[in-house]
């Protein structure tokens, strides 16, 4: 049963109820992180197969360090960390918060042991629960937004934990499974793409100020959008197989220059985790290896691959403003981490009433928009101001969430971002077209 995740201290809301909601939300998110780790063996906690992923043990400690550093230390004068060295080991990129251990070497940290990291989490949780239980009045107003930021930060790391685990397991020749997965029945054929038209207009884009949002979703601003069409659903594995069969990875005219250079250098011939075996395509999933199912949304493709496919299909990727225009009035529902499929699923027969389907969940959808500040954006002061703003270069925006995202974490204005060559996240493709003159 979904819980009420609204934890803002609003006028007329009883402080006790607000405080209790905050505590329940804190406990729910923290326990879910540990629940995601239940299938792991001790050896799984330490592996880091490439610099962009982090070991599960690091995620467990870093998310606790966040609450310790940005809430307990400044708000509780008597608090003393049980492990002062963790400030160096488990800081990620917050320069203002102090020196940091080298990111590509996180997998070398055999110590502290996993048990000690869990004890550290328990210690932080005990102090945080006592702190939250003491909040009232101005302190509740002051610290609730920071706690909520910490909880959404942890939900981001829950998703990273799953995608990092998948990459680590995918590098293991045994192709181990994170969870036991029953092979589902073959899905029915997916209906052909339909195109939904959206008129030109001046639209309001960005977060409106009600409920939680990251700072990069603001300020809300007006944006003129030309008439466009958006594909009714995500691109499937079957459609991507047609791209591959038509020489998609061998035709430089389809690729951006840097994309073609990447394909040549890395030897890409298919999405990440796809392998050719006895003439058939198989894929690595969090449930282990299994055949590629044509009805499922294609995932683990880079921006370069998504852009090349769009050119091949005589279309393009949507801008993030177009995506938000299409999504703003649709229900936020779909295949999220709560379903525990941990993999994109084909469209169900019940979704056909929507003009645009699968807009949320399953896969993050690449847009053609560079990750840049909205007009009037100003990063917050201090270390928390480093959360989003300093990454606004050389990245592209993705929208909609994935099968590894929490439902309570996503909204129409959410802006994810990754470099153009990133593939280890659950990233997929939705096409757009520019409409002709009326």
N, C-alpha and C positions, 0 to 999 in steps of 0.2 A: 504494500500500500504506500503510495507516495506520501511524503511528509511535507508539511508547510515549511518552506525554506525562507520565508520572509522574516528577516531578523532586524529590520530597521526599527528604531525607537520612534514611533509615530505618536503625534498628539492624540490623547484620548485612549491610548493603549496602556493597559496596566503594566507597570514596570516589572512586576513579578512574572506575569505571563511572557513578557518580552525576554526577560532573562532566562526563563525556563526553556523557551523556544531556542534561544541562542545555545544553551547547553546541550539540548537534544540534537541540534544541528551539528554542533562540534563533535559530539560522541558518534553520531551516525557516520560522518565523513571519515573520521579517524579509524573507526572500526572497519569501514569498507576497504580502506587501504590494506589493512592486515588480512582481511578476508581474501583479497586478491592474491596474497602471498601464501595462502594455505597449501596450494598444490606443490609448492617449491621444495626441493631438497636443499640442504645446507650449501652444497656446492653451487647451486644455481644463483645464490645471492651475491656472488663476487664477480661473475663474468662480465667483461666489457669487450665486445667483439669489434667495436670501432669507436673512434673518438666521439661520434655524435650520440651514442647511447651511453647509459649509465647503469651500473649494477643495481639490482633491487635493494641491496643493503644501503646504497648511497641515497636512493629515493626515500627510504624509511627515515634515515637520519636527517637528510636535508629538510624535509617538510617539518620535522620537529624543531630543527635549528631555526627555521623561519619564525615559529611562534615564540621561541625562546628569545630570539634577537630583537624582534620588532614589537613584542608585547610584554613578555615577562620582565626582561631586563629594564626597559624604560618605565614600565608602569608599576613594578613591584620592587621598591628599593632594597628590600631584604633578600631578594632572590639571588642565589649563587648557582651557576651551572655545575652539575656534577662532573662535567668533562670539558673544562675550558679549551682543550686542544681541538674540540669539535668545531669551534668557530673557524679554524683554519681548514680542517678536513672537509667540512660539509657546506661551506659557503659556495655558491655557484658562480655568479658574475657580479655581485654587489660590491663594486670597488669601494664605495664609501663605508662599507661594513668591515673592511679589513682585508688582509692578505688571504689568498686562496690557494688550495692545492691544485696542481696542474690537471685540467679537465681530462686530457687523454690518458692519464695515469690513474684514474679512479679504480680501475680493475686490479691494480696492484695492492690495494689496501686489504690484505688478508686480516689485518687487525685494524680496528677493534672487531672482535668476533660478533657474529649475528646475535647471540644471546645478550650481549652487552648493549647493542643497538636497540633491541626491544626493551631492555630495562630503561634505557634513556628515554624512549618514547613514553613508557609508563610514568616516569618521573615528570616529564613535561606535561603529560595529560593530567596528572594529579594537581600540579600547580596551576594549570590552566583552568581546571574545573573549579578549584577554590577561588581563583581570581574572578572568573565569570560569575560565580555565586555571590560575590561581594559587590558587583556593579550596581549602581543606582544613580539616578539623576544625571548630572553632567558627565560622570565617568562612563555611564552606559552610553550616552550620546557620543562621547569621544572615542571609545574603544570598539563599539560594535562594528563600524565600517572596516576597521583594521582586522578584526577577527574574521569578518566575512571575506575580506581579501585573502587572508591566510587559508580559508577553507576552499575558495575557488582555486587558489594556487595549488593546494593539495589535490584537488580533482584533476588539474592539469597533469600533475605528476602520476596520478593513477593511470591516466591514459598513456603517458610516457612509459610507465612501468610495463604495461602490456605490450606496447610496440617495441620497446627495447628487448623484452624477453623473447618476442618472436624473432627478432634479428639474431639474438644470441643463439637460440635453438636452431635457427635456420643455418647457422654456420657449423653446426655439429653434424658430422656425417651420419649419425644415428637418427637424425631428424626427430628428436623426442617431442612428445605432445605435452603441452601445458595442461590441458584438460582432456578428458575422454570425450570423444565426439562421435555420435552415431551418424552413419551415412544417411542423409535424408533421401527421400524418394525423389526421382527426377522432377524438376519443376516444369510446369507447362510452358509452351512457347511464349515468349514475351511479345506483346503487341508491338506493331511498328511505331516508330517515333511519331508523335503529333507535335505541332508547333502552336504555342499560345502567343497571341499578339498582345503587346502592351503599347499604349499610345504615348506619343511624346508629351512631356509635361515637366513642370518644375515640381520635384518631389522633395519631401523632407527626409533626410538620411541621417542615421546616427541615433544614439541613445537619447531618450526623452527625459531621463532623470528620475524615473520611478523604478525602484528595485535596483539590484546590483548591476554594475557594468564596470569593465576595465576602462582606464582612462583613454585608451586609444579608440574607444567607441564614441568619443565626444570631441568637440561640441556637436550637437545636432545642428544641421545646416541644410540649406537649400541646394539642390543639384538639378540642373537641366539634363534630362535624359531624352535622347533621340528615340523615335519609334524602333522597337526591336521585337524579336520573337525568341522565346525560350523553349528548349526541348522539354517534352512532357515528362521525361524520365532520364535516369542515368544511362550512360553507355554500358553495354554488357560485355562480358567476356567473349561472347560469340561475335559481336561486332568488332571487337578489337582483334580477334583471330583473323577476321577478313582483312583488316589493315596489315597484319603481319604477312598473310598469304599473298597480298598484293605488293610485297616488297617494301613495306612501310619503313623498315629499318635500313633499307639499302638505297633510298631515294633522297639525295641531299636537297632536292628542290622543296621538300616538305618541311625541312628543319631550319630553325634559327641557326645562325653560324655557330654560336657557342653550344647549342644543342647537338649539332652534327659532330663538332669536335669531341663532345662528351661521349656520344655513341661510339665513335671510332676508338677513343682512348679506353673506354670501359668495356667495349665489346658487347654492348646491349643488343639483345635480339628479341626480348620479350619483357613484360613487367617483372619486377623483383619477385623472387620466390617461385617463378615458373621454371620448370625443368622438362626437357624432352626425354621421354622414356618409351622405347619400343614404338616409336612413331606417334605417340600421344603426348599431349601436354598434361603435366601434373603440377600441383602447387603445394607449397608449404603453408599450413594454417596453424593456428594455435591448438588445433586438434590433431596435428600431425599431417603427413602427406596424403593427398587424395587427388583424383582427377579434376581438371578444370571443368567447371560446370558453366555451360554457355549462357544460361539465364541469369547468372549472378552479375552484379555490377563489377566492372573491372576495377581493380585497386592496386596500390603500390606502383603507380606511375608518377613520373616526375612532371613538372611543368612543361619541360621540353617535349616529352612524349604526348602530353595532353594537347599541346599546341600543334604538334605535327599531325596527330589524329584529326583534329578539327580542320586543318587545311585539307587533308585527304578527303574528309567528308563534305567539303565545300561549305564549311561553316566556320565558326570561331568560338573562342571561349567568352563567356559573359564578363562584363565589368562587375565589380563588386556592387556598384549602385544598381545595376540591372538586377542582379541576384536579390538584393534587399527589397527592391520594388516588387518582385515576384513573390517573395516569401513573407512580406510583412503582414499579410492578412490570412495566412495559412496556419493551421494548428501546429504547435510544436510537439510532434509525435513522430515515432519511427523506431528503427532498430538501434537502440542505445545499449550501453554496457549492462544496464539492468536486466536485459533479456538474456544475457550470458551466452549469446551465440558466438561472440568474439569474432564475427566474420560477417561481411555483407550478405544480404539475402535477396532473392528475386522479389519482384513486386507481387504482392498478394492480389487475389481477384477482387478484393474489397476496396482497392485504392482507386479504381477507375472513375469514381465520381469527382476526383480532383483534377483540375486542368493541368496542374504541375504536381507530379508525384515524387516521392522520395527526396523531398527538398531538405529534410532533416534526417540525420542518422545515416547509417550504412558507411558512407565514405565522405571525407572532406572534399569539397568541390573546388578545383582550381578556378580562379578568375584571372583575367588578363591585367588586373590592376596591381601596380606596384604598391608595396606597403609603405605608405607615406602618411604624414600627419594630416588630419582634417583641418580646414581653415580655422584659425584661432586656437589650435591645440597648444597647451603649455604643460610640460611634464611637471609632476609634483616635485617639491624640494626633497633633498635627502636621498638616502639609499633606495627608498620605495619608488622614487621617481625614475630609477633605472629599470623598472619592471618591463616597460614596453618601448618607451620613447627612443632609447639609444639603438634599437634594432631597425629603425626606419630607413634602411638602405639595402639594396641588392636582394630584396625578398619580394615574394608575391603573396597576395591575400587569398586565403581559402575560407570557405563559408560552409555552415550547415551541420558540423559535427560528424561523428562516425560511430561505428559499432563499438568503439572503445571509449566513447564520451558518455558522461553522465547526463541524463535528461535534465536534471536540475542545474546543469552548468551551461546550457546552450540557450540562445535567444536570437531573434532575427538580426540583431546588430553586431553579433560576435564576430571579431576579426582575428582569425588565425593567420599565421604567416610562416613561410619556409623558403629557403633558397630554391632556385629553379631546378637543381639537380637532385633534390631530396626525394627519396622513394620509400623510406622505411615506415613512414606513417601510412594510415589507411586513406590514401588520396586517390580520387577518381575524377571522372569527366562528366560534365553536362555541357551540351552545345548551345550556342546562341547564333542568331542571324540578325543582320541589320535589315529592317523593313524598308521597302521601297516607298516612294512618295505616294501619298493617298490619292 
